[in-house]
Amino acid sequence: MNFIKNNLLACIGLTIILSSLYTFMNHHQSLDQSTSTVPSDQNNQCIQSYVKELELEEKTLWDELGKLHITKENCLEQKMLFEEEYKQIKGPTPEELQSRDVISSKTNQLIETVFNNFHIDTNAITIIPYKDPGNSTAAANDLCLFIDEDSLEQYSEKAQKFILGHESQHIIFKDDSLRFILDILIPIEKRTEKEIDLLNKLYRFQEKRADICTILKGRDYADGSLEFIDALVLKYGDTPGITHPKISDRLQLATNVLKRFKDQNVIA
């Protein structure tokens, strides 16, 4: 029985890994045609370099987590076991299922545009208006996108696209359900300093990956990233960089991605 179970998990794990890689590459095969100035194979070369860097960084993190007896395979097994519980806790309430009507048609249209850009089925995600005490403009779990529309409208359309694109990556990579499982495997109240530091490092990677994957989608998203992060600098200065990268690090990352593309003549 264990042999069958282990092989089933291995097959499912391989399917998810291959699906994630396909999704990642499908989303980032090339920049928007309107912004490309060289053949698509050059676009792919630039994007492939970031794909490899992210894959290597993620592997290193899982190797470190392995020392705490936390493996990707173990997390996959737990995701299967707790799938229904996750849906019950993190899924939309009946009232929230109707709440998309509260969002303006303009914002709904922009969400659909961004989700279509990243090949996300808008019917599979519930759009929920919210006011975050931490002043976050948007947030996402595997099942829902939360929007503070008043906050979103303070930014340009390009910055709004970047914000929504960033959250779409958390949906694609199912970052929240991984956090959910890690909270079960390593209960918050029992975590050692080493475990806290390592998990925060993983969470910062999730945010970094969301930024990079969004920026790589096209010039609007790239420009929007700088506009949005510049606005964060003006509003908050810098941040400590615990579960999210420092704002200064996010700004440097966005600047570096754009510079690399410009140096290689991928975007003007």
C-alpha positions in Angstrom: 0.0 0.0 0.0 2.8 2.4 0.9 4.5 1.5 -2.4 1.4 2.5 -4.3 0.9 5.7 -2.2 4.5 6.8 -2.7 4.4 6.2 -6.4 1.1 8.0 -6.7 2.6 11.0 -4.8 5.7 10.9 -7.0 3.6 10.9 -10.2 1.4 13.7 -8.9 4.5 15.6 -7.8 6.2 15.3 -11.2 2.9 16.4 -12.9 2.7 19.5 -10.7 6.4 20.4 -11.2 6.1 19.9 -15.0 2.9 21.9 -15.0 4.4 24.7 -13.1 7.4 24.9 -15.4 5.1 24.8 -18.4 2.9 27.5 -16.9 6.0 29.7 -16.1 7.5 29.3 -19.5 4.1 29.8 -21.3 3.6 33.0 -19.3 7.0 34.3 -20.1 7.9 33.1 -23.5 8.3 36.6 -24.8 7.6 40.2 -23.9 4.5 41.8 -25.4 4.9 42.1 -29.2 4.5 45.8 -29.1 7.5 46.2 -26.9 9.9 43.7 -28.5 12.7 45.0 -30.6 14.5 41.8 -31.4 13.6 38.2 -32.4 11.7 36.1 -29.8 14.7 33.7 -29.4 16.6 36.7 -27.8 13.6 37.3 -25.5 13.6 33.7 -24.5 17.4 33.8 -23.8 16.9 36.7 -21.4 13.9 35.1 -19.7 15.5 31.7 -19.5 18.3 33.2 -17.5 15.8 34.4 -14.9 14.0 31.1 -14.9 17.2 29.3 -14.1 18.1 31.8 -11.4 14.7 31.4 -9.7 14.8 27.6 -10.0 18.3 27.5 -8.4 17.2 29.8 -5.6 14.1 27.7 -4.9 16.1 24.5 -4.9 18.6 25.9 -2.4 15.7 26.9 -0.1 14.2 23.4 -0.3 17.6 21.9 0.5 17.8 24.1 3.6 14.2 23.2 4.6 15.2 19.5 4.1 17.6 19.9 7.0 14.5 20.6 9.1 12.9 17.4 7.7 10.6 19.5 5.5 10.5 18.4 1.9 8.6 19.4 -1.2 7.2 15.9 -1.4 6.0 16.1 2.2 4.3 19.4 1.6 2.6 18.0 -1.5 1.3 15.0 0.6 0.0 17.4 3.2 -1.7 19.6 0.6 -3.6 16.6 -0.6 -4.6 15.7 2.9 -5.7 19.2 3.9 -7.2 20.3 0.5 -10.8 20.4 1.7 -9.8 22.1 5.0 -7.9 24.8 3.0 -10.9 25.4 0.9 -13.2 25.7 3.9 -10.8 28.1 5.7 -9.5 30.2 2.8 -12.2 29.9 0.2 -14.9 32.5 -0.3 -18.1 32.7 1.9 -21.5 32.7 0.1 -21.6 36.5 0.6 -18.1 36.9 -0.9 -19.1 34.9 -3.9 -21.6 37.7 -4.7 -19.2 40.5 -3.9 -17.6 41.0 -7.3 -20.6 43.1 -8.3 -19.3 45.7 -5.8 -16.1 46.1 -7.8 -16.4 48.7 -10.6 -16.7 47.4 -14.2 -13.4 49.3 -15.0 -11.5 47.4 -12.3 -13.1 44.1 -13.2 -12.1 44.6 -16.8 -8.5 45.3 -15.8 -8.5 42.2 -13.7 -9.8 40.1 -16.6 -7.1 41.6 -18.9 -4.3 40.8 -16.4 -5.6 37.3 -15.7 -5.9 36.6 -19.4 -2.3 37.8 -19.9 -1.3 35.2 -17.3 -3.7 32.5 -18.5 -5.7 32.4 -15.2 -9.4 31.5 -15.4 -11.2 34.4 -13.9 -14.2 32.2 -13.1 -12.0 30.1 -10.8 -11.0 33.0 -8.7 -13.4 35.0 -6.4 -12.7 38.8 -6.5 -13.4 40.2 -3.0 -13.3 43.9 -2.0 -11.5 44.5 1.3 -9.8 47.1 3.5 -6.5 45.8 4.8 -5.4 47.2 8.2 -1.8 47.0 6.9 -2.7 49.2 3.9 -2.1 46.5 1.3 -3.7 47.4 -2.0 -4.3 43.8 -3.0 -3.7 40.3 -1.8 -4.3 36.8 -3.0 -4.6 33.2 -1.9 -5.1 30.1 -4.1 -8.9 30.8 -4.4 -9.4 34.6 -4.0 -8.1 38.0 -5.1 -8.7 40.7 -2.5 -8.8 44.3 -3.8 -8.9 47.7 -2.1 -10.3 49.5 -5.0 -9.9 53.0 -3.5 -6.2 52.3 -3.0 -5.7 50.7 -6.4 -7.2 53.7 -8.1 -4.5 55.9 -6.7 -2.0 54.4 -9.1 -1.6 54.6 -12.9 -3.0 51.9 -15.1 0.5 50.4 -15.6 1.1 50.3 -11.8 -2.3 48.7 -11.3 -1.4 46.0 -13.9 1.8 45.3 -12.0 0.0 45.1 -8.7 -2.6 42.6 -10.1 0.1 40.7 -12.0 2.1 40.3 -8.8 -0.9 38.9 -7.0 -1.7 36.6 -10.0 1.7 34.9 -9.5 0.7 34.0 -5.9 -2.3 32.3 -7.4 -0.3 30.5 -10.1 2.3 29.2 -7.8 -0.2 28.5 -5.0 2.0 30.3 -2.5 -0.7 30.7 0.2 -1.5 27.0 0.4 2.2 26.2 0.9 2.2 28.7 3.8 -0.9 27.0 5.1 0.8 23.6 5.1 4.0 25.0 6.6 2.0 26.4 9.5 0.7 22.9 10.1 4.1 21.2 9.8 5.9 23.9 11.9 3.3 25.4 14.2 3.9 29.2 14.7 3.9 29.0 18.5 6.6 26.3 18.5 9.0 27.7 15.9 12.7 28.2 16.7 14.6 31.3 15.6 16.3 29.2 12.9 12.9 27.9 11.6 11.4 31.5 11.6 14.4 32.9 9.7 14.3 30.1 7.1 10.5 30.4 6.5 10.8 34.1 6.2 13.5 33.6 3.6 11.1 31.3 1.7 8.3 33.9 1.9 10.6 36.7 0.6 11.5 34.4 -2.3 7.8 34.0 -3.1 7.5 37.8 -3.3 10.6 38.2 -5.3 9.4 35.5 -7.8 6.1 37.3 -8.1 7.8 40.6 -8.9 10.2 39.0 -11.5 7.5 36.9 -13.2 5.3 40.0 -13.5 8.0 42.3 -14.8 9.0 39.7 -17.4 5.5 39.7 -18.9 5.9 43.0 -20.8 6.8 46.6 -20.9 3.6 47.8 -19.2 4.2 45.5 -16.3 7.9 46.5 -16.1 7.1 50.2 -16.2 4.3 49.7 -13.7 6.7 48.0 -11.3 8.9 51.0 -11.1 6.0 53.4 -10.7 4.4 51.3 -7.9 7.6 50.7 -6.0 8.7 54.3 -6.3 5.3 55.2 -4.8 6.0 52.8 -1.9 9.3 54.5 -1.3 7.7 57.9 -1.1 4.9 56.6 1.2 6.8 54.3 3.6 10.5 54.9 3.0 12.1 51.5 3.5 10.8 48.4 5.3 12.6 45.9 7.5 12.4 43.0 5.0 11.0 40.2 7.1 8.3 38.3 5.2 8.6 40.6 2.2 11.8 42.0 0.6 12.8 45.5 1.7 11.2 48.1 -0.6 14.7 49.2 -1.5 15.5 45.6 -2.6 12.4 45.5 -4.7 13.3 48.7 -6.4 16.8 47.5 -7.1 15.5 44.2 -8.4 13.1 45.9 -10.8 15.8 48.3 -12.0 18.2 45.4 -12.6 15.7 43.4 -14.6 15.0 46.3 -16.8 18.7 47.1 -17.2 19.5 43.6 -18.2 16.8 43.6 -20.9 17.9 47.0 -22.1 21.6 45.9 -22.2 20.6 43.0 -24.4 18.3 45.2 -26.6 15.2 43.3 -25.7 13.2 46.4 -24.8 13.8 50.0 -25.6 
